[in-house]
Amino acid sequence: MRNGSVQHRPFFKVLIANRGEIALRVMRSARRLGLGVVAVYSDADRDALHVQQADQAVRIGEALPAQSYLNIPAIVAAAKASGADAVHPGYGFLAENEDFAAACRDAGLVFIGPSPQAIAAMGNKAGAKEIMKKAGVPVVPGYQGADQGDEVMLAEARKVGFPVMIKAVAGGGGRGMRLVTDAASFPDALRSARSEAKAAFGDPTVILERAIRNPRHIEIQVFGDSHGNAIHLGERDCSVQRRHQKLIEEAPSPAVTPELRAKMGDVAVAAVKALRYEGAGTLEFLLDESGAFYFMEMNTRLQVEHPVTEAITGLDLVELQLRVARGEPLPVTQQDIRFSGHAIEVRLCSEDAAQDFMPQSGRMARWQVPGGVRVEHALRSGTEIPPFYDSMIAKVISHGATREEARGRLICALEQLTALGVTTNQAFLMSCLRHPGFAAGQATTAFIGAHRDELLAPRADSAFDAALAALLLYITNTRAPAWRSGRSLAATFPLPVKVEIAGKVHELEVTRQRDGGYTVSADGRQDSFEIDQLDAETVRFRHGGVMETAQFVRDGDRLHLQHRGLPLSAIDLTLAPPKAAAANGGDGKVRAAMNGRIVAVLVKPGDRVSAGQPVMTLEAMKMEHVHKAGIDGVVSAIDVAEGEQVTTGRIVAEIGAN
């Protein structure tokens, strides 16, 4: 632990040691206070929006986080080179790293956050639990010892009792976290959690906790200053999660009464005062069905979901951070805090929910945000989504007088948001918000697992989707007759179009009629379309007596389409050769499912494997993804090495059939 207190002195230029939407968010508040702003960037972010909108920007290394956004000497040097006199860490990366806070202090820079000592005490999950236990706060039973040996960890897991949670001691965000149901699967889960924690936070140390079934995830936002003041800003309910990462957050919680809020808030404020904590922090609790709550951890930084608290309190939490870091007292007391209405936030992620939330990278061909809600992002049409960082690309926040009003506004906003070119969880988020369980305020951390099939249900009219996609592929084909408004001189013969959507292939025929309309036929069904307007990205058409609009982007043989708020991607297979067994690994070749880095090779040449057996682990967007054998056989070749960066589709292992 590095001792030391928070430094307080005036500062005039802030370096933001982060990227993307949080970098832009911090810039807004800093500029409102008259401060200059400096961005840092990796090679992958050279042309990123946060770089272009900063007053200055400094390169800090190559694409991998360890070489850039986790590179403490490079960030401190960037601050010195740019003339910055303060550093804001954002969230993630080095935001909860006491060595980084100490390095800033030692370099004469104001670290906009708590002291290195407070980060070490509370940012470390094991230490935080001990502090809370001594303070009489209930904690989840577990093991947080220094002995991290494999045999010791397994023995302690048995003592705690399965199921257990493995958690990275140095960070959060679901990384380095695994739910383990039995002793047999514990060793592999431990290795994977350590590897992920090391990559994300630079520290492989983990703790164990007994898994509490179906709890609510409730957190309390706190602030402290250098004058001994401390306040809480109420709770946030972050129960809707996948891969132990939050997807939907709201304030206030539907499950927290005023009495429970006061009790949890008092516990949180007492902890802040006991630590002489300065800056923003969040205490996270599990709330069970009986109303009992258990301390999990404290995040010694700004949270991703801070906008919902801002919405119901009217406070700018980044501004409070900056003012406290300058040595000012908090401008509000606990008695001044008033809560107004309800706010809900969703995290838009570049991931495929239908493929176990697999991260996606690539080019965001079209990006357009809705009005009437708050959208935090660092995107524009043409932005490249790199594979090296978190999959969250935007946050959409709604506020209403009631929870139902906020929910309705958020659904409407997601319907209007356009994100084409990279697969996102946009449709999945809408399914969550519309689900009766969420609408009733009953969602726990088991929500997605319990309702997964409903939330991932196929689109209501896949035949119509295929017809519309086929029509757009036809009329945007450079070899097709050009679309013109009005009557056609002559009808065309039916032309075949073969299209794949969500893994299903549709064979259709498109015919242009004499009246200028189109008919799309398949399996005895006919859909008639009249096109009123067509440009490079929008089509306005009539179908079944209803005029509608769809957004689309064509990229070669791929069509990205959004209709009635739901996005889909289609592939034109009309001129494509038949697919081979290679598509699902049936040829014995294991292919990288995404761009990423090989972190574990689990087999070697000569090993006999079974279909479905893990052979390789790839890390993308700070999460690990296991790749499995497609057939029974013997490993004939390993084509990559641990630590190697690979692209989507690359062959990483080869298996010969028995």
N, C-alpha and C positions, 0 to 999 in steps of 0.2 A: 504494500500500500504506500502511495506517495502522499506525504502529509503536506499541508499547505492550505491557505485560505483563498477565497476568491479575491482577485485584484479588482479594485475599483478606481477608475480614472476616466476622464473624458476620452472619447474616441470619435473619429470622423470618417473612417473608411472601414467597411466590413468585408472581409473575405468569407465567402460561403463555401464551406468544405463539403460540397454535395453537388448534386446534378438534378436535371429535370424539373418537375413541378415544384418541389420544395425549394429549390434554389430561386425560382421566380417568385414564389410566395414570400420568402424572406426579403427579396429585393424590394417588393412593394412597400412593406412596412418600413424598411430602412430608409428608402427614399422619402417617404412621408415625414420622417424625422430629420430630413436634411443630410443624410449620410450617403457617402459614395459606396459603390458596391463592386466587388471583384469576384469573378467566376474562376473556377478551375475546371480543367477538362482532361479527359484521356484521349488517346488517338481515335477511339470509337465515337467520341462526342465532339470532334473538332468543329462540326457545323451545327451543333445543337442550338436550340433556341435560347437556353440560359446563357450560352457563350455570347451569342449575338446581342442580347439585351443588356449585358453587364457593361459598366463603364470600362473595365479592363478584364482581360481573361488570360490565364497562365496555364500552359500545358504542364501536367504533372506526371505523365508516364504513358505506358502502353494500355491496351484495352482492359486486361484483367484487373479486378479491383485491388489485388495485392500489389500490383505495379503502379497504381494510380490513387484511387480514392481511399485506400488503406495505407498509403505511403506517407507516414508522418513527416520524415525529413523533407520530402518534396513539397508538401503542403505548407509547412513552416517557411521554407525557402520562397515559395510563391507569395506568401504574405509579405515577406521582407522585400522581395523584388518589386512588388506592386505598390509598396508604401502603405499597405493596410495596417491598422493598429488594433484590430479586433477580428475574431474568428467566430462565425456561427456554424455549428456542425450539422444543422438540419436534423434528420433522423436516419437511422441505419448507419452503415459504414463505421465511422469513428465517433459517433455521437455519444456513446457510453463507454469510451475508452479513457481510463484515468491517465494513461501514459501520454495520450494526445493532449488532454487538458493541461497536464504538467509541462509538456514540451512547449505549448503556447505560452504558459506563464513564464517559463524559463527564458523564452525568447523575447519577453517584454510585451507580449500580445495579450489583450483581454479576451478570455475565453467566455463566450456568451452561453453560460450554463453553470452548473454547480462546481464546487471545488473538486480537485482530484480525489481528496479524501472522501467526500460525500459520494462521488461516483463509485469509488472502490467499495465503500460500505454498503450502498444500496443497489448499485448497478450489478453487483455480483449476487446472483440469486441465493447462493448458499449463505453468504454473510448477511444478506437482508433478512432471511428467514430466522437466523439466530438473533438478530437485533429485535425483530418483532416478537419472537418467543419470550425474550427477556422482558419486553414491554407488556406482556400479557395478551397479545393479539393471537387469536387462534390461527394455526398454520396447518397446511396439509402434511400428514405424516410422510417421512421420506428419509433419504440419505444424502448428506452434503459434505462427506468427509474428504480429506486430502488424498487418501489412498485411492487411486483411480485404476488399480490393476484389474484386469479382466475377471479374474476369479473372485476378487473382493467385490466387484460390482455385481456379479451374478449372485453371490451369497447375500449381499445386502438387498437385492431385488426380491429374493425369496423371503427375507425377513419382512420387508414392506408388504409383500403379498401382491400377486398378480390379479388384475392388470396393473402395470406401472407405467408411468410417464418418464421417459428420458428427456432431459432438457439441457440445452447449452447454458453454461453458467454465465457467459459473458454477453449475451444478447437476447433478442426476441424476434418477433415477426414470424414465428413458426419454424425458423431454421434451427437445425440441430435438435429437433424435437421428434420423438417417436412414441407411439402408444404400443406397448408390448403386452400381449395377452398370455404368453406362456414362456417357460424357461428355455425351450428349444429354439425359439426365434430370437432370444435376447442377444446372443453374441453378434449376429449379423446387424441387428438394429443398433447396437452399441457402436459398432464400427462405422456404420453409415452416419449416425448422429454426430460422432466425433469428427468425421471427415467434413461434413457439411458445416459444423460449427467452426472448424479451423479455417475453411475457405471464406466464410462470411464474416467472422469476427477476429480471426487470428489466434483463437484459443480453443483447443479441443476439449477442455474440461467440461464435465457434465454432472448433473445431480439427478437423483431419483425421487419421484413422488408417487404416492398411491393415486391411482386414477379414480376420480369421483365421477360417477355416472350421471349423465344428463344435467349438468349444472348450467346456470347462467354465468356468463363472463361479464362481471361488472367492474368498472374502474372509476376511480375518483381522481379528478383533476385538482392538483394543488399548486400553490405558489408560495414562495417564501422570499424575504428580502434580507438585506444586511442590517436592518434595524430591529430585527426580532419579530417582525410581523409574518403571519402565515394565514392563508385562507384556502378554502376549497370552493370549487365552482360546480359542484354537483357531480352526478355520475353520468357515465355513458354505458349503454348496453351493447356489447360487442359479441353477442352469442352466435351469430350466423357466421360460421367459419368453414373453410375447407383446407385440408393439409395443416390444420392448427393455425391457419392465418385468417385474419378477419376479412370478411367481404362486405358486410353491412353493419353500420354502427348508428346508434340513435341516442338522443337525449331529449327528455329523461327516459329512464327505463320503464317499460310497462309493468315491471314486477316490483319496483321499489316504491314503498310508501314514504310519505314525508318523515315518519318516525324512523324508518330504516335509513333514509338518506342522512338524517341528522346524526344517527349513531355511527354510520360508516364515515361520514365527513369528520366527526370529532376524532375518530381513531386516526384518520389520515393527517389531520392538522396536528395532533399531538406528536405523531412521528416526525413531521417536518420540523416542529419546534425543538424536539429533543435532539435532532441532528444539526440544528442551526442551518438548515438547508436553504439555499438561495437559488431562485430561478423556477422554471417550470418542471413539474414532475407528475407522475401518475402512479397511484397504488392500485394494483390489480388484485381482484378477489374472485373466488368462486362462490356463487350463491346457490345453495341447494334448495330442494323443494320445501323444506321446513322453515326457510328464512334464515338459517345459519349461514355465516360467511367465513371464508378461510382466505388468509393472505397468501398470494402466490409470489408476487415480485413487485419491485418498483422500477419504473422506467425513468431514468434521470435525464429526460430530454423532452422535447416537443413530440407529441404523438401524431401519426398520420391523420387520425380522426379528429384533430383539434377543431376543425371548422364547425362541427355540430355544437360544441360548447360555445364557440363564438356566436353562433346564430341565436341561441336561447339566452345568452347573457349580454350581448351587444358589445363585448370586449374584444380587443385585438390582442391575442395571446403572444404573437411575435413582438408587438410593440411593448408589452409588459416585460418580455424577456430582455429586450434592449434597454429599457429604463432601469430594470433591476441591476443589469450588468454595469450600468453607469453609476451605481451606488444610490439611486433614487429610492425612496420608500414606495411601496405599493400604493397606487393612487386610490384604491378602494379598500374598505374594510368588509368583514363578513356580513355586517348588517346592511351594507350597500348592495349586496348581490341580489339581483332579482331574476327570476326565470320567466321567460316569455315564450309560450307556444311550444312547438315540438319540431325537432330537426332530425333528418335521416340522411346518411351518406352511404353511397355505394362506391366500391373500388372497381373501376373498369380495368381489366387486366388483359394483356395479350396472351391468351391461353385458350385451349380447346376443351371446354367443359365435358364434352362427350367422350374425350380421350383422357379421362382421369386428370383433367385440368393441365394437360401438357403445355408448357410454355411455347409461345410462337414468336418468331422474329421475322423481319422482312420490312417491306416498304408500305407505309400507310398512304395508299394512293389518294384517298379522299378523306378529309377530316372537317367536320362542321359541328359546332356546338349549338345547343338550343338556348333560347332566351328564357328568362323568368326563374332561373336557378343559378347557383354558383357552380362553376366548373373550374377545377384546378388542374392544369395540364401544361405541357411544354411541347405541344404538337402543332403541326400544320400539314396540309396536303404535301405529300412527298417525303415526309420524315422517315428516316430509317430507324426501325426498332432493333437495337443490337441484342445479341444473345447473352451478354455478359452480366446484366444487372437484373434487378427485380422486375417481375412481369407487370406490375401496376403501372399503367400509363396515364391514368386520369382519375379524378374523383368528382362525383356529381353530388351536390348537396342541396336539399330542399328544406324549406322552413314554412310551417303553417301554423294557424291558430290551434289546430288539433293534430293528433297523430294521423288521423285519416286524411286530413287535408294535405299534410306533408307527404304521405304515401302516394296519394293521387297525383300530386304535382311531379313527384319523382318518376313515376311510371310514364307520365306524359312526356317528360323531358327525355327519358331514355328512348321513347318511340321516335322523338325528333332528332336525336343525336345521330350523326352519320360517321361511321368508322369503317371504311372499306379498304381492303387490300391485305389486312392482317386479321386472322381470326381472333375474336375477343369473346369475353363472357357476357356481352350485352344482353343477349336473349335469356341467358341463364339468370341474370340479375332480375330481369322483368318477371320471370317465372317465380323467383323467390318472393318478390314484393307482392305478387298477385295471389300467392298461396294462402288458403284460408287460415292455416296455422300462424303464418306471419301476420296476416291482417288482424287476427285476434290477439296479437301480442303474446303468443305462447311459445315462440321459438327459443330453444335451448341450444347448447353446443352440439346436440345430436340432430339438429334440424335437417341439415343437408344429408347426412347419412340415412336418416329415417325416411326421407321423402325423395331420395335421389331419382328413382324411376319416374315419379311424377314431374319433377323439376326438369328432367331431361327428355320428357315425352316428345315424340316426333311432332312436326308441324301439322296443323289441323288439315291442310289441303295440299299435300305434297304433289299431287297431280297438277294442280294449278301452278304451283311454284315451277315445276318442270316446264309447263307450257309457256309461262312468261319468260323463263330463262332461254328456252329454245327460240322464242320470237326475237328476243334481244340479240342473241348470238347470230341469228339469221340477218336481221336488218343492219347490224353493225359490221357484218362481214364485208370486206372491201370488194369481194367478187360477186356479192348479191346485188340485185337491182336496187338502185338508190330509192330511199323512201321519199315520197313527195306527198304533200297534203292534197286531198281531193281524189277524184276518180282515176283509175288506172286505164291506160289505153287497151291493155289486155291482161287477162288473168294469167298467172304463172302455173306451171305444172307443180304438183306437190313435190317438195324437196325434202329429203330425209335429214334429220338432225338427231345426233346421238349425244346425250348429255349425262354427266355424272354429278349427283348432288348427295352429299353426306354418305358416300360410299355406294349408293344405289344408281344403277344405270337405267336411263329412260330413252326409249327409241320413239321418235315422233316424226310427224310430217308437217311442214309449214307451207301454206298456200296463200298467195296474194290474190284477192278477189277483184273483180272489175270495179266495185264501188270504192276501192282504196283500202278496204279492211283486210284483215288477215284471219285465217283459220288455222288452228293448231290441233292436229288429231293424234290420238294415241289410244290403243286398246278400246276402240269403240267410242271414246269420248271426244267431243269436239268443243274447243274453246274459241269464241270469236272475239277479236280485238279490233277496235278502231283507234288509231293513233292521232291525237290532236296536236301534239308537240313533241319534238325530239331534238335534243342537243347532245353535246359530248358526255354529259353526266346525268341527265334527267329525261325521263319519258313520262308524258301525260297521256293516258289512254282511257278508253271506255270498255268495260267488260260487264256483261250481265246487267246493263242499264245503269251502271255506276261509273262515274268518272273518278279515276285514281291517279296517284303519282308514285313513281318509283325512282330511286337514285341508283345509279350503277356506274361501274368502272370496268372497262374491258382491257385486259392485259394479255395479249396474245391469245392463247386458247382458254384463258381463264376469265370468268365473268364474276365480279363481285356485285351483289345486288341487295338493295334494302327496300322492302315493301311492307307497308303497315307497321313500320317500326322494327321489323325483324330482319336481320341480315342473313344472307346465305351466299355460299360460293358454289359456282358451277364450273365444270370442265367440259370443253367441247371435244368429244371423242369421235366426231363424225369422220375424220380422216386419220384417226389414230389406229395403229396396229393393235391386235388383241393383247390384253394384259397377260403377262406370264406369271408363273408361280412365284416369281421374285417379289411381287408386291407385298406378300405377307410372310416372307422368309421361307416359303416352301421350297426354295431352291437351295436351302442350307446356308445361305449368306445372311448374316446379321448386319443390318444397316442402321446407321445413326438416325434416330427419329427427329433430330433437331440439330441445329448448330450448338456446339458446346465443347466441354473439356472432359477427357477420359480421366476419371478419378480412381477407378478400381477395375482391374482385369481379374475376373473370378475363376477363370479356367485356363488351362494351358494345352498346347498341342498334344494330342494323344489321349486326352480325357474323354471318357464316354459321357454323353449328356442326354437328357430327355427333353422332349418338346415342353416348353414352358419353364425350363430351368434357367435361372439367372446366369448370364455369362459376362456381362459388362455393366458398369455403372458410369453414367455420363452426367455431368453437372451443367445445367443451363439456368440462367437467371437465378443463381444462388440456391437452386434446389437440385436434389439428386434424382435421377431417373434410371431405373433398372431396365436393361435390355435382355431379352430372353431368347433361348433357342427356338427356332420355328419347327424343327424336326428332331426325331431321335437320331443319334449318330455319334460319330467320333470327331472331336475338334481337329481339323486338318491344318488350320492356320490362324494366328492372331495377327491382324494387320495394323495394329496401333500399339502405342505404349502409354503407360500411365503418364498423365500430364499433357498429353498431346491434344491440340485443338482440332476438331473435326467439323465438317460441314454436313448438312442434312443429306441423307442418302448414301453417305460414304460407307463402304464395306469395312466393318471393324473386326469381324470374325467369320470363319468359314467352317462349316460342319459337313462331313461326308456321311451319306446315308449308311445305315447298317447293311 
